[in-house]
Amino acid sequence: MEPQLQHGVTGSVATVVIRHPEKRNAMTAAMWRSLPPLLDTLAADPAVRALVLTGEGGTFCAGADISTLRGSPEEAQGLAVAAEEALAAFPKPTLAAIRGHCVGGGAQLAAACDLRFAEEGALFGVTPAKLGIVYPASSTRRLVALVGPSPAKYLLFSGELIDAERALRTGLVDEVLPEGELDKRVAEFTRVLVSCSQLTQAAAKEFANGVTGRDDHWVEQARGSGDTAEGVAAFLERRQPCFTWTTSG
């Protein structure tokens, strides 16, 4: 089958699957280009309240498929950065479900998600030093914000692969699951995500990502949303809240 990004929506959760098993799900140029418009479509869908990014089979993504990147290194890098930034800007919670190799461009995509859950045995690496590539400034800053300066330098300077337990200790991943438990845990956690207030999540995502100057906007959104009143009422009535605010406002 042609390398591609497959997607579907189940129970308010969109799942995007990186599919290129012949090359451990390495991203082709066409796949990099297709991710931003796909994310735009899913972001605009009111039925979607969270997004999971994963790889087909036993590998998340082994980076870029160099054989399909015929232009300059700068052009190839630009495609990856554009996809990474589109994923980071997705207005709803995003979670990377990781098995096997999560390396190079795969690590860029995982770092651009809000959360990362990994299966035992997963391997992580940021490998530009092995190719003589200058890692993008925006990607470097995102990695530093995620794991801190020293672990980021370790990964970038050496290109070494680290296991899931070390990735957990550094903050590169949020949970490590036993083999066979990743899908169950992701399904369980995304059910929690979609039950919660999108208003809270959207504002928290902006604040956590360092967006400034929007405090008044979120005060107004909260005032007109009805989510706070619904949340308090549901708590007092001991029932599940039904939040109605969406990212479309």
LINFENDA-V195825 format. One record per pair of residues at least 12 apart in sequence whose C-alpha atoms are under 10 Angstrom apart, sorted by the first residue. I is the first residue (numbers start at 0). J is the second residue. Records with the same first field share a line. If there is no record, write none. Layout:
BEGIN
I=J ; J
END
This chain:
BEGIN
0=18 ; 19 ; 20 ; 21
1=18 ; 19 ; 20
2=17 ; 18 ; 19 ; 20 ; 21 ; 22 ; 24 ; 25 ; 26 ; 27 ; 29 ; 30
3=16 ; 17 ; 18 ; 19 ; 24 ; 26 ; 27 ; 29 ; 30 ; 31 ; 33 ; 34
4=16 ; 17 ; 18 ; 19 ; 24 ; 26 ; 29 ; 30 ; 31 ; 33 ; 34 ; 37 ; 52 ; 53 ; 54 ; 55
5=17 ; 18 ; 37 ; 54 ; 55
6=37 ; 41 ; 51 ; 52
7=41 ; 50
8=41 ; 44 ; 46 ; 47 ; 48 ; 49 ; 50 ; 51
9=46 ; 47
10=46 ; 47 ; 48 ; 49 ; 186 ; 189 ; 190 ; 193
11=44 ; 45 ; 46 ; 47 ; 48 ; 49 ; 50 ; 189 ; 190 ; 192 ; 193 ; 194
12=41 ; 46 ; 47 ; 48 ; 49 ; 50 ; 51 ; 92 ; 93 ; 186 ; 189 ; 190 ; 192 ; 193
13=38 ; 41 ; 42 ; 44 ; 46 ; 47 ; 48 ; 49 ; 50 ; 51 ; 52 ; 93
14=41 ; 47 ; 49 ; 50 ; 51 ; 52 ; 53 ; 93 ; 94 ; 95 ; 96
15=34 ; 37 ; 38 ; 41 ; 50 ; 51 ; 52 ; 53 ; 54 ; 55 ; 95
16=51 ; 52 ; 53 ; 54 ; 55 ; 56 ; 59 ; 96
17=30 ; 34 ; 52 ; 53 ; 54 ; 55 ; 56 ; 58 ; 59 ; 60 ; 105
18=30 ; 53 ; 54 ; 55 ; 56 ; 58 ; 59 ; 60
19=54 ; 55 ; 56 ; 58 ; 60 ; 61 ; 64
20=54 ; 55 ; 56 ; 57 ; 58 ; 59 ; 60
22=58 ; 60 ; 61 ; 62 ; 63 ; 64
23=54 ; 55 ; 56 ; 57 ; 58 ; 59 ; 60 ; 61 ; 62 ; 64 ; 99 ; 100 ; 101
24=53 ; 54 ; 55 ; 56 ; 57 ; 58 ; 59 ; 60 ; 61 ; 62 ; 63 ; 64 ; 100 ; 101 ; 105
25=54 ; 58 ; 59 ; 60 ; 61 ; 62 ; 63 ; 64 ; 65 ; 101 ; 102 ; 103 ; 104 ; 105
26=60 ; 61 ; 62 ; 63 ; 64 ; 65 ; 67 ; 68 ; 79 ; 104 ; 105
27=62 ; 63 ; 64 ; 65 ; 66 ; 67 ; 68 ; 75 ; 78 ; 79
28=63 ; 64 ; 65 ; 66 ; 67 ; 68 ; 69 ; 70 ; 74 ; 75 ; 78 ; 79
29=67 ; 68 ; 78
30=63 ; 64 ; 78 ; 79 ; 82
31=63 ; 75 ; 77 ; 78 ; 79 ; 80 ; 81 ; 82 ; 83 ; 104
32=78 ; 79 ; 81 ; 82
33=78 ; 82
34=78 ; 79 ; 81 ; 82 ; 83 ; 85 ; 86
35=78 ; 81 ; 82 ; 83 ; 84 ; 85 ; 86 ; 88 ; 89
36=82 ; 85
37=85
38=50 ; 82 ; 85 ; 86 ; 88 ; 89 ; 90
39=85 ; 86 ; 88 ; 89 ; 90
41=89 ; 90 ; 91
42=88 ; 89 ; 90 ; 91 ; 246 ; 247
43=90 ; 245 ; 246 ; 247
44=245 ; 246 ; 247
45=245 ; 246 ; 247
46=245
47=91 ; 193 ; 245
48=90 ; 91 ; 92 ; 93 ; 189 ; 190 ; 192 ; 193 ; 194 ; 195 ; 196 ; 197 ; 245 ; 246
49=89 ; 90 ; 91 ; 92 ; 93 ; 94 ; 189 ; 190 ; 192 ; 193 ; 197
50=86 ; 89 ; 90 ; 91 ; 92 ; 93 ; 94 ; 95 ; 112 ; 113 ; 189 ; 192 ; 193
51=92 ; 93 ; 94 ; 95 ; 96 ; 112 ; 114 ; 115 ; 185 ; 186 ; 189
52=86 ; 93 ; 94 ; 95 ; 96 ; 97 ; 108 ; 109 ; 112 ; 115
53=94 ; 95 ; 96 ; 97 ; 98 ; 105 ; 108 ; 109
54=95 ; 96 ; 97 ; 98 ; 99 ; 100 ; 101 ; 105
55=98
56=98 ; 99
57=97 ; 98 ; 99 ; 100 ; 118 ; 121
58=97 ; 98 ; 99 ; 100 ; 101 ; 105 ; 121 ; 122
59=95 ; 96 ; 97 ; 98 ; 99 ; 100 ; 101 ; 102 ; 105 ; 106 ; 108 ; 109 ; 117 ; 121 ; 122 ; 123
60=97 ; 98 ; 99 ; 100 ; 101 ; 102 ; 103 ; 104 ; 105 ; 106 ; 107 ; 108 ; 109 ; 123
61=99 ; 100 ; 101 ; 102 ; 103 ; 104 ; 105 ; 106 ; 122 ; 123 ; 124
62=79 ; 100 ; 101 ; 102 ; 103 ; 104 ; 105 ; 106 ; 107 ; 108 ; 124 ; 125 ; 126
63=75 ; 76 ; 79 ; 102 ; 103 ; 104 ; 105
64=104
72=132 ; 133
73=132 ; 133 ; 135
76=104 ; 132 ; 133 ; 134 ; 135
77=135
79=104 ; 105 ; 107 ; 108 ; 135 ; 138
80=104 ; 107 ; 108 ; 135 ; 136 ; 137 ; 138
82=104 ; 107 ; 108 ; 111
83=104 ; 105 ; 106 ; 107 ; 108 ; 109 ; 110 ; 111 ; 112 ; 137 ; 138
84=107 ; 108 ; 111 ; 112 ; 137 ; 138
85=108 ; 111
86=107 ; 108 ; 109 ; 110 ; 111 ; 112 ; 113
87=108 ; 109 ; 110 ; 111 ; 112 ; 113 ; 141 ; 204 ; 208
88=111 ; 112 ; 113 ; 204 ; 205 ; 208
89=111 ; 112 ; 113 ; 201 ; 204
90=197 ; 200 ; 201 ; 202 ; 204 ; 205 ; 245 ; 246 ; 247
91=113 ; 192 ; 193 ; 197 ; 198 ; 200 ; 201 ; 204 ; 245 ; 246
92=112 ; 113 ; 114 ; 189 ; 192 ; 193 ; 197 ; 200 ; 201 ; 204
93=109 ; 111 ; 112 ; 113 ; 114 ; 115 ; 189 ; 192
94=109 ; 110 ; 111 ; 112 ; 113 ; 114 ; 115 ; 116 ; 173 ; 185 ; 188 ; 189
95=108 ; 109 ; 110 ; 111 ; 112 ; 113 ; 114 ; 115 ; 116 ; 117 ; 172 ; 185
96=109 ; 112 ; 114 ; 115 ; 116 ; 117 ; 118 ; 172 ; 174 ; 181 ; 182 ; 184 ; 185
97=109 ; 115 ; 116 ; 117 ; 118 ; 119 ; 120 ; 121 ; 122 ; 123 ; 163 ; 172 ; 175 ; 176 ; 181 ; 182
98=116 ; 117 ; 118 ; 119 ; 120 ; 121 ; 122 ; 123 ; 163 ; 176 ; 178 ; 181
99=117 ; 118 ; 119 ; 120 ; 121 ; 122 ; 123 ; 162 ; 163
100=120 ; 121 ; 122 ; 123 ; 124 ; 160 ; 162
101=117 ; 121 ; 122 ; 123 ; 124 ; 125 ; 160 ; 161
102=122 ; 123 ; 124 ; 125 ; 126 ; 158 ; 159 ; 160 ; 161
103=123 ; 124 ; 125 ; 126 ; 127 ; 134 ; 158
104=124 ; 125 ; 126 ; 127
105=123 ; 124 ; 125
106=122 ; 123 ; 124 ; 125 ; 126 ; 138 ; 142 ; 171
107=124 ; 125 ; 138 ; 139 ; 141 ; 142
108=138
109=123 ; 171 ; 172
110=138 ; 141 ; 142 ; 144 ; 145 ; 146 ; 171 ; 172
111=138 ; 141 ; 142 ; 145
113=145 ; 173 ; 204 ; 207 ; 208
114=171 ; 172 ; 173 ; 174
115=167 ; 170 ; 171 ; 172 ; 173 ; 174 ; 175 ; 185
116=163 ; 167 ; 171 ; 172 ; 173 ; 174 ; 175 ; 176 ; 181 ; 182 ; 184 ; 185
117=163 ; 164 ; 166 ; 167 ; 171 ; 172 ; 173 ; 174 ; 175 ; 176 ; 177 ; 178 ; 180 ; 181 ; 182 ; 185
118=163 ; 164 ; 174 ; 175 ; 176 ; 177 ; 178 ; 179 ; 180 ; 181 ; 182
119=162 ; 163 ; 164 ; 174 ; 175 ; 176 ; 177 ; 178 ; 179 ; 180 ; 181
120=162 ; 163 ; 164 ; 175 ; 176 ; 177 ; 178
121=160 ; 161 ; 162 ; 163 ; 164 ; 166 ; 175 ; 178
122=159 ; 160 ; 161 ; 162 ; 163 ; 164 ; 165 ; 166
123=154 ; 158 ; 159 ; 160 ; 161 ; 162 ; 163 ; 165 ; 166 ; 171 ; 172
124=154 ; 155 ; 157 ; 158 ; 159 ; 160 ; 161 ; 162 ; 166
125=139 ; 142 ; 151 ; 152 ; 153 ; 154 ; 155 ; 156 ; 157 ; 158 ; 159 ; 160 ; 161
126=154 ; 155 ; 156 ; 157 ; 158 ; 159 ; 160
127=154 ; 155 ; 156 ; 157 ; 158
128=154 ; 155 ; 156 ; 157 ; 158 ; 159
129=155 ; 156 ; 157 ; 158 ; 159
130=158
133=155
134=155
139=151 ; 152 ; 155
141=208
142=154 ; 155 ; 171
144=170 ; 208
145=169 ; 170 ; 171 ; 172
146=166 ; 167 ; 168 ; 169 ; 170 ; 171 ; 172
147=169 ; 170 ; 171
149=169
150=166 ; 169 ; 170 ; 171
151=169 ; 171
163=175 ; 176
193=242
194=239 ; 240 ; 241 ; 242
195=226 ; 230 ; 239 ; 240 ; 241 ; 242
196=226 ; 227 ; 229 ; 230 ; 240 ; 241 ; 242 ; 243 ; 244 ; 245
197=226 ; 242 ; 243 ; 244 ; 245 ; 246
198=217 ; 220 ; 221 ; 224 ; 226 ; 227 ; 242 ; 243 ; 244 ; 245 ; 246 ; 248
199=217 ; 221 ; 226 ; 227 ; 244
200=246
201=217 ; 245 ; 246
202=214 ; 216 ; 217 ; 218 ; 220 ; 221 ; 246
203=217
220=244 ; 248
221=244
223=244 ; 248
224=242 ; 243 ; 244 ; 245 ; 248
225=242 ; 243 ; 244
226=240 ; 241 ; 242 ; 243 ; 244
227=240 ; 242
228=240 ; 242
229=241 ; 242 ; 243
230=242
END
